[in-house]
Amino acid sequence: MKTVCFLLVLTTTTLSCQTKPKQETATTSTTAMASEDSASALAKRPGPDTPRSAADRLIRALYFEHNAKENPFREKKDRTLVDQFFAKPVADLIWNDALKPSGNVNRTTLNLLFNAPDAAIKKTWVLPAVIGGTRAIVYVTFENKTKPEELKIDMQQLAGRWRITEMYYPDGKRLTTLFQQ
């Protein structure tokens, strides 16, 4: 009898002490993602406390590791380096121009990372990325003949990887239009 009473009390206690029903978890909807990709989310400049991200690390690799030896704009034998940094439509423009005997851009005197001659570039800084959903903006500042200039790099996250979709140069030109002239 004591065992039956004990089991009855134990069962009653267990049922009364169950956890609360599960609360709804916040999920990101496609409309929220679309609003994050908007221009207004990307219009702000990175602040001093903005953390580094994979997007600006890719740009840092492009400017500091590949500028001198393996500049993707000067590559004519293997497309792998171009595809590592640029989205497919932009990579196609760069590669198709590189394969032409006389492309639209003189790659020997002009460094398209800056749209300026190599000798004119002295210092380069890559600021942290401003990220909004699957888009990011990275600002690169540099000295061109001792004059500070800035370019803006527009990026898109494709299959989990950041790729460059456009570069806006200080003189108002865009990378994609240089290859379409």
Secondary structure as a PSIPRED ss2 file (coil, helix, strand):
# PSIPRED VFORMAT (PSIPRED V4.0)

   1 M C   1.000  0.000  0.000
   2 K H   0.000  1.000  0.000
   3 T H   0.000  1.000  0.000
   4 V H   0.000  1.000  0.000
   5 C H   0.000  1.000  0.000
   6 F H   0.000  1.000  0.000
   7 L H   0.000  1.000  0.000
   8 L H   0.000  1.000  0.000
   9 V H   0.000  1.000  0.000
  10 L H   0.000  1.000  0.000
  11 T H   0.000  1.000  0.000
  12 T H   0.000  1.000  0.000
  13 T H   0.000  1.000  0.000
  14 T H   0.000  1.000  0.000
  15 L H   0.000  1.000  0.000
  16 S H   0.000  1.000  0.000
  17 C C   1.000  0.000  0.000
  18 Q C   1.000  0.000  0.000
  19 T C   1.000  0.000  0.000
  20 K C   1.000  0.000  0.000
  21 P C   1.000  0.000  0.000
  22 K C   1.000  0.000  0.000
  23 Q C   1.000  0.000  0.000
  24 E C   1.000  0.000  0.000
  25 T C   1.000  0.000  0.000
  26 A C   1.000  0.000  0.000
  27 T C   1.000  0.000  0.000
  28 T C   1.000  0.000  0.000
  29 S C   1.000  0.000  0.000
  30 T H   0.000  1.000  0.000
  31 T H   0.000  1.000  0.000
  32 A H   0.000  1.000  0.000
  33 M H   0.000  1.000  0.000
  34 A H   0.000  1.000  0.000
  35 S H   0.000  1.000  0.000
  36 E H   0.000  1.000  0.000
  37 D C   1.000  0.000  0.000
  38 S C   1.000  0.000  0.000
  39 A H   0.000  1.000  0.000
  40 S H   0.000  1.000  0.000
  41 A H   0.000  1.000  0.000
  42 L H   0.000  1.000  0.000
  43 A C   1.000  0.000  0.000
  44 K C   1.000  0.000  0.000
  45 R C   1.000  0.000  0.000
  46 P C   1.000  0.000  0.000
  47 G C   1.000  0.000  0.000
  48 P C   1.000  0.000  0.000
  49 D C   1.000  0.000  0.000
  50 T C   1.000  0.000  0.000
  51 P C   1.000  0.000  0.000
  52 R C   1.000  0.000  0.000
  53 S C   1.000  0.000  0.000
  54 A H   0.000  1.000  0.000
  55 A H   0.000  1.000  0.000
  56 D H   0.000  1.000  0.000
  57 R H   0.000  1.000  0.000
  58 L H   0.000  1.000  0.000
  59 I H   0.000  1.000  0.000
  60 R H   0.000  1.000  0.000
  61 A H   0.000  1.000  0.000
  62 L H   0.000  1.000  0.000
  63 Y H   0.000  1.000  0.000
  64 F H   0.000  1.000  0.000
  65 E H   0.000  1.000  0.000
  66 H C   1.000  0.000  0.000
  67 N C   1.000  0.000  0.000
  68 A C   1.000  0.000  0.000
  69 K C   1.000  0.000  0.000
  70 E C   1.000  0.000  0.000
  71 N C   1.000  0.000  0.000
  72 P H   0.000  1.000  0.000
  73 F H   0.000  1.000  0.000
  74 R H   0.000  1.000  0.000
  75 E C   1.000  0.000  0.000
  76 K C   1.000  0.000  0.000
  77 K C   1.000  0.000  0.000
  78 D C   1.000  0.000  0.000
  79 R C   1.000  0.000  0.000
  80 T H   0.000  1.000  0.000
  81 L H   0.000  1.000  0.000
  82 V H   0.000  1.000  0.000
  83 D H   0.000  1.000  0.000
  84 Q H   0.000  1.000  0.000
  85 F H   0.000  1.000  0.000
  86 F E   0.000  0.000  1.000
  87 A C   1.000  0.000  0.000
  88 K H   0.000  1.000  0.000
  89 P H   0.000  1.000  0.000
  90 V H   0.000  1.000  0.000
  91 A H   0.000  1.000  0.000
  92 D H   0.000  1.000  0.000
  93 L H   0.000  1.000  0.000
  94 I H   0.000  1.000  0.000
  95 W H   0.000  1.000  0.000
  96 N H   0.000  1.000  0.000
  97 D H   0.000  1.000  0.000
  98 A H   0.000  1.000  0.000
  99 L H   0.000  1.000  0.000
 100 K C   1.000  0.000  0.000
 101 P C   1.000  0.000  0.000
 102 S C   1.000  0.000  0.000
 103 G C   1.000  0.000  0.000
 104 N C   1.000  0.000  0.000
 105 V C   1.000  0.000  0.000
 106 N C   1.000  0.000  0.000
 107 R C   1.000  0.000  0.000
 108 T C   1.000  0.000  0.000
 109 T C   1.000  0.000  0.000
 110 L C   1.000  0.000  0.000
 111 N E   0.000  0.000  1.000
 112 L C   1.000  0.000  0.000
 113 L C   1.000  0.000  0.000
 114 F C   1.000  0.000  0.000
 115 N C   1.000  0.000  0.000
 116 A E   0.000  0.000  1.000
 117 P C   1.000  0.000  0.000
 118 D H   0.000  1.000  0.000
 119 A H   0.000  1.000  0.000
 120 A H   0.000  1.000  0.000
 121 I E   0.000  0.000  1.000
 122 K E   0.000  0.000  1.000
 123 K E   0.000  0.000  1.000
 124 T E   0.000  0.000  1.000
 125 W E   0.000  0.000  1.000
 126 V E   0.000  0.000  1.000
 127 L C   1.000  0.000  0.000
 128 P C   1.000  0.000  0.000
 129 A C   1.000  0.000  0.000
 130 V E   0.000  0.000  1.000
 131 I E   0.000  0.000  1.000
 132 G E   0.000  0.000  1.000
 133 G C   1.000  0.000  0.000
 134 T C   1.000  0.000  0.000
 135 R E   0.000  0.000  1.000
 136 A E   0.000  0.000  1.000
 137 I E   0.000  0.000  1.000
 138 V E   0.000  0.000  1.000
 139 Y E   0.000  0.000  1.000
 140 V E   0.000  0.000  1.000
 141 T E   0.000  0.000  1.000
 142 F E   0.000  0.000  1.000
 143 E E   0.000  0.000  1.000
 144 N E   0.000  0.000  1.000
 145 K C   1.000  0.000  0.000
 146 T C   1.000  0.000  0.000
 147 K E   0.000  0.000  1.000
 148 P E   0.000  0.000  1.000
 149 E E   0.000  0.000  1.000
 150 E E   0.000  0.000  1.000
 151 L E   0.000  0.000  1.000
 152 K E   0.000  0.000  1.000
 153 I E   0.000  0.000  1.000
 154 D E   0.000  0.000  1.000
 155 M E   0.000  0.000  1.000
 156 Q E   0.000  0.000  1.000
 157 Q E   0.000  0.000  1.000
 158 L E   0.000  0.000  1.000
 159 A C   1.000  0.000  0.000
 160 G C   1.000  0.000  0.000
 161 R E   0.000  0.000  1.000
 162 W E   0.000  0.000  1.000
 163 R E   0.000  0.000  1.000
 164 I E   0.000  0.000  1.000
 165 T E   0.000  0.000  1.000
 166 E E   0.000  0.000  1.000
 167 M E   0.000  0.000  1.000
 168 Y E   0.000  0.000  1.000
 169 Y C   1.000  0.000  0.000
 170 P C   1.000  0.000  0.000
 171 D C   1.000  0.000  0.000
 172 G C   1.000  0.000  0.000
 173 K C   1.000  0.000  0.000
 174 R E   0.000  0.000  1.000
 175 L H   0.000  1.000  0.000
 176 T H   0.000  1.000  0.000
 177 T H   0.000  1.000  0.000
 178 L H   0.000  1.000  0.000
 179 F C   1.000  0.000  0.000
 180 Q C   1.000  0.000  0.000
 181 Q C   1.000  0.000  0.000
